[in-house]
């Protein structure tokens, strides 16, 4: 990936940061997009502290805004000369039951998680077409496409919707040599999850056959593979990265 430019939405923390760090480690020029300037600056500084030669920049932008996404794509091109890979990762996951959910909370999740994918891809598409080997990788989830979880009906719907969008996008992008795929993370140890406490994290890990929660780098490595030339004949597909979490028929299957 040396010399290629990668734009990562929601790239300042959590899975997005892990994706950006993996690409930077492998010589890509990384452009992080996020809503919080202080978090963006901290993310860039952290990556550069670990990889001093990394080419990584940040731009403040909201995936709900077409103007912001166009500006982010334009800024990335100004800095690095083009865009070869789009990692549409930005997402939110507030918990609320259907009974208590408001129209506003539903729209907020859909706008960030689903509309944000469309706007980011549309903004980057002219530049991906010029790349000659454009790659688009979406961060979906096992929740929605495969599993369900009380409190996350809007989140699950948005993540399942991303895959419907992806399959048609794969057909439209194919003529330009651009692939689009999705990773479906399971339980990943992000800062947002850590605040739930050690006991909660231990309980979550017991549901994973490999016996641990995933790391943000685990997702980053999967995304990186889908961005390489070796994955050039894969499009419109999903890759579950969950330590086997979706496999047990019941908790009895995990009994020692």
N, C-alpha and C positions, 0 to 999 in steps of 0.2 A: 504493500500500500504506500510505499515511499513516494512522496510527491503528489499524492492524490488528496483532494480536499473533501472533508467530511463535515456536514452540518448536522448538529444534534439539537433537536428541540427538547426543552426540559433537561438541559445538559448540565445544570449547575449542582445537582445533588442526586442522591439515590442511584437508581439504575442508569439514568442519563449520564451522570458523572462517571460511572464505571465504564460505560460504552466509550465515552470520550477518552478516558485514560488508556484503555486498551489500544485504541487507534493511534493515540499519541506515542505510545510505547513502541509501536510498529512503524513509525516514521511518517504517518499521515499528517496532513495539515488540518487541524481540528478547529471548528468554529462552534462555540457553545451559545445557545440561545436560551434566555430565561427572563423572568419578569422582575427579578430582584438584582439590582446592580451590585450590591455588596456581596451577595452570594456568588454572583458571576465572577467578580474580582477574586474572591477567595478560592473559587474552583480553579481558575487559571493559575493562581499562585501555587496551589497545591500540586497541580500536575507538573508545573515547571520546576518545583522543588525536587520532585522525584525524577524528572527527566529534563535536565537543564537545556538540552538541545531541542526540546519539543516546540513545534510551531502551533501555538494555541491562542485563540482570541475569544472574546466575549462580546455579544451585542445584546442589549436589552430589548426584549420583544415579547408580545403576548400572542399565542397561537390563535386566539379568538379574533384577531384583527388582521384583515387582509393587508392593510397598509403596513403593519408591523412585519408581516411575513415577507412582503415584497422588499421592504427595506433591509431585512436580515439577509435575504438572498443577494441583494445588490451589494451590501457591505462585504459579504464573504467573497464575492467575485472581485471586488476592488482590492481586498487584502491578498487573495491567493490566486486570482486569475480564472477561477471557475468553480464549479461544484460537480464532484464525481459521485458522491454518496449522500443521500438524505436518510438520517435516522429520525423518524417521526416518533418520538418517545414521550412527549409531554402528556401528562395525565394527572387527574385528581381522583380521590376515592373517599369522599365523605360518606359516613354510614348513617342511614336513616331508613326506617321501614316504609313500605308502600303506604300504609295507613297515615303516617305522619309526614310523608313527603310533600313538598310544595312544588308548584309548577316552576318556580324560580330555581329550586335546587335541581330539578330534573334538567332544565335547560342549561344550567351552568355546567353540569357534567357532560352533557352532549356537546356543548360548544367547545369545551376544552379537548375532550377525548376523541371526538369523532369529526366535528367540523374542523378542528385544528389540524387533523391529518390532511384533509382536503385542501385547506388553505396553504399549508406548508408545501405539499406536493405541487400544487398549481404554481406557486411562486418559484420553486426550484426547477420546474420542468424545462423551461427554455435552456437552462444551463446544463441540465442532465443530458439533454438531447445532443448538445455540443461535445459532451464528454467522450462519446463513442463507446463507453462501457458503463453507462449509468446504473446505479444500484439504489433501491429504496427498501428500507427495512422498517417495519412497523413494530412497536412494542404493544402487543395485545396482552392477553392474560389467559390462564386456564379458567378463570371465573367469567362465565358468560358463554364462551364457545364450547366448554366441556362440562364445567361444574357450576354450582350455584352456592350462594352464601347469603343468609338473611341480612338485610340492611344494604345490600349492594345490587339491587335490581337495576337501578339506573346505570351503575358502573358496568355490570354484566352486559346490559343491552348495548352499551357503547362499544365494549370490547368485541362483542360478537358482530356488531355493525361494521367494525373496521375490516373484518375478514370478508364480508360481502363486498365492501368497497374495493378491497385488494384484488379480488378475483376478476372483476370487470376491468379494473385499472391494468391488470397484467395483460389483458388482451389489447387494450389501447396503447400500452407502452411498448409492446413487443416489436412493433415495426420500427421503432427507434433503437432497438438493441438494449432497452432498459428492462431490468428485472425488478420485481417487487415481491417481497416475502414478509412473513411475520414470525416473530418469536413469541411464545406463550409462556411467560414465567409462572412458576409456582410461588411458594413462600420464600421471599428474598429478604435477607437481613439488611434493611435500609434504615437510615436515621429515624424515619417515621415509624418503623416497627420497633426499634429499640426502646422508645419511650413507653412501650407497653409493659416493660419490666421483664426480669429474668425468668420468673415463673411462667409467664405467658409464652415467652419464646421457647422454653423447654417443652411446654405442652404442644406447641406447633411442630417442633422438631420430631416429636414422637409419631406424627402422622406421615412422616417422610421415610420411605424404606431405607434410603441412604443414611438416615439418622442425624441429619443436620439441615439447617436452613441454607439456601443458596446464597452466594455472594453476588454483589453487583458485577464483579469481574466474570462470574460464570455466565451471566447474560451478555456481557461485553464480548466474550470469546465467541459465543454463538452468532451474534450480530456481525462480528468481524469476518467469520467464515462466509456468511451470506453476501458479504461485500467484495469478496475476493474473486479473482478470475476463475479459480477452481470451481466456484459455484455459479458460473456463467450460464449453465443449462438448467438452472432451477428457478422457476418463477410461479407465482400464485400459490405458494405452498406455506405450510406452517411447521414450526419446529418447537416442540414442547421441551422446556428446560425446567424440570421440577423435581429432580432427584427421585422420580418414580411415584410422586405424590398421588397421581390420579389412578394408579394401578390397583391398589387393594380393593377388594369387593366390600370389605368391612374392616374394622379395627382388629377383628379376630385374625385376619390374615397377617397382621404384624406381630402377633403374639409369639414370644420366644419359646 
